Amino acid sequence: MLLELHISNYALIDELHIQFFKGFNIITGETGAGKSIVLGALGLVMGQRADLNVLRDKERKCTVESIFNIQDYRLQAFFEREELDYDDQTILRREISPAGKSRAFINDTPVTLKVLQELAVCLIDIHSQHQNMQLGNQSFQMNLVDLVAENSLLLEEYGQSFRASQKQTQLLKNLQEEAGKAKADLDYFQFQFQQLDDARLKSGEQDELEAEQATLEHAEDIKTTFGQFATDMDGDEGALLVRLKEHISQFAKLADVLPKASELTERLESCYLELKDLVGDSTDVAESTEHDSARIQFVADRLDTLYTLQQKFRVDSVDELLQLKDEYDQKISQIGSFDEEIEAAASRLNELKARVDEQAAELSTRRRAVAAKISQMVEQGLQKLGMENAVFRLKFDDLKQPGPWGTDDLSFTFSANKNAPLQDIARIASGGEISRVMLALKALVASSKSLPTIIFDEIDTGISGEVALKMGAILKEMSTDVQIINITHLPQIAGKGEHHFKVYKYDEADRTYTSIRQLGVDERIDELAQMLSGANASETARKTARELLD
């Protein structure tokens, strides 16, 4: 339950500290005194949007801190999941800096606003007049039924399955679209691949062919040049090698008389051998080089094929053509694998849909199982509030496809008058009737003990007199299960409270402030008397106030 609320530098509040109690807490105050300001500050720690305008002093940060006792609400798993320190007395804090930056904390650990909201909705429910308008909202209706049916865990599991199913559906759709597009391109890919494959490309082939082409085109020159060289060097008796051999012999004869001749002989022999090798290589070149018209045409045709492919595919080398060929091969293989991927994705989707259907069916069974209980308890509550002939029913229809809530299409139907036909509650209920129906529904929430605290912001709108007394009695009864904090303008309800707080304004220097304080017994009599008859309460009003308290 909510133990304490501390507010600093928020709207008309400078510094405010409130201590709330177990049971039925009442908050009253004149119109415009600032009850909504206190509620707005509490909304900040509930994760509501922050506005820089809430800073009273634009030079200081705004802080709202609330302390809750959560020991009986099994929230340890939440703290473990979010890696937060757990404490039976948990502190939720929100800070708004002068620069407009918002920060949220749980037990002094910074958290995201989403995490703060997730915890806050487990701790407190703020019911305002705006929420009365949500009575016809299916989300509100479904949440309430699931709360009574204790579906929170199952609903979370269903939500995970449903989202996984939606994601898998999109995945399968994307695969099918990709496969359809790929299959449309398959003929093109196969044609391109076949062209490259038929060309029997080899890495480095182009360089070799270009070199061979140059050789073939100059075959006569090569044969003549190298043949003539071999002839001149070793062709007849006057050839260079023959004469060089003679000189070597003459140098050798002088080796005994001239030491230098021996060295020169060796060098000359080395030259002779090198020239001999050159002659042999030149002879081989001359003999192996032939003008082959057929080969010249083959090389030219092959190079033309390579150049044409490079021009078509806009690349500069055979290696790039080979890379393109591999890419087309991969695309063709991938298209062939789409069928397997689609089959696997469809199988996974069927598994998820089966799980969704199973969980949705269980949700539906559990909801319909508590429908009679909800109708009975709401009608009993409405009878206590003076609506003897009220009928409240839950109408279930089946959706064609599972949705975020399952396969149930739920609506609340209502009739305030005897033998009147049931109709959608949002269309026919008056303001006072909606307030009473909402109170009866909140009593269900209280009896489920799923929330520590419920705050009512003038739920008594549109009622008065005896009905107000009965509403106060119901609120008092609800407070035995949960902490009730009720903002009211009716003395009949305020008199039922166990702890009474008054919101008021006061002036200090040139500023107006809002504050709140707990009232003692005599102060409560004065407050109730003023609520009954105005600022100058009569003794009759004070007597009535005492009776209300008694």
Summary of the structure (lengths in Angstrom):
residues: 550
radius of gyration: 48.1
end to end distance: 26.6
largest distance: 161.6
contacts: 1687
relative contact order: 0.13
helix: 58%
strand: 19%
